[in-house]
Amino acid sequence: MTMIDVIKWAFLFLALNLLVFSIYLRDKQAARQGQRRISERTLLLLALIGGSLGAVAAQQLLRHKTRKEPFRSILAAILILHGALIAALAFVPQWSFLLPQEF
């Protein structure tokens, strides 16, 4: 994996997490205004597909779903899973061949 590939993946990761943060923000605004909400399943799915840092940042900064169980525990588990995957890719570089090289 070249440095350009790493930069592309980092940009994609940042963009996804900013998108997830903005979706959590929208859900928080909808909660305050009594509007239609985004389902917890959808919020967790967005975290699972790579937006866990954006989800946790939104949860902490916006004080959104901080007391809701099992949501809180599932989100923490997703964050731990993502950390483990990143650590595995960092310490076992031959696994990086599993990532698509072009996107």
N, C-alpha and C positions, 0 to 999 in steps of 0.2 A: 504494500500500500504506500503510495507516494504521499508527499506532503500536500499536494493539491487535493488528493482524495481525502486526507484528514481534514483539510479546510472545508471541503464540500460537505462532509458529514457533520462537522461542527456547526456550519451555517444552517444545515437542515435541522439539526437538533435544537439550535437556538430559535429558529423560526417556529418549529412545532411547539416548543415550550411557551413562547410568547402567545401563540394562538390559544393554547390551553389556558393560560393565565387570563386572557381576554374572555374566554367562554365562562370561566369561573366568575369573573367580574360581572358578566351579563346575568348569570344566574343569581348572584348576590343582589344585583339591582332589581331583578324580577321579584325576589323574595321580599325586598323592602316595599315594593310597589303593589304587591298582591297580584302580580301577573303570572302567566303560565311559566312553569319552571322547567329546567333541564333535569332529566331523570338522573338519579345517583348512578345507575348502571352506565349511562352514557359518560358521565364525568369520570368514573373509574376506568372505563374503556379508553378514554382519551389519555389518561395517565399511563395505562398499560402499554399503549402503542408507542410510548416514548416521551410523553409529556409529564412525567412524574415530578420533575423539578418545578415546572410551571404550576402544577397542581398544588404542591406543598407550599410554594411561595405564595400563591393566592390564598390558600387556607390560612396561613399565618398572617400575612399582611392585611387581608380583608376580613379576618376573623370569620371565615366561612366554613361551616360544617366542622368546627373544632370539637364539638361535644357529641357529635352524631356517631354512634357505634352501630354496626361494625364498619361503617364507612372509614372512620379514622384509622382503624387497625388494618384494613385492606389496603388503604393508600400507603401506609407505612411499609407493609409487606411488598408492595410494588416498588417502592423506592429502594428497599434492600435488594430486591431481585435485580433491578437495573444497576445498582452499585456492584453487585457480584458479577454481572455480565461484563461490565466495563473493566473490572479488575481482571477477569479471565482473559479478555482480549488484550489487556496491557501486559500481562505476565505470561501468556501463552500465545505469542504472536502468530504462530502457524494457524490458529483458529480464524484469523482475520480473512482467510480465503473464503470463508462462508458468507462474507458480506458481498453484496453486488458491487462490482468494480465501476460500473457506469450507471448513472441515473440521470 
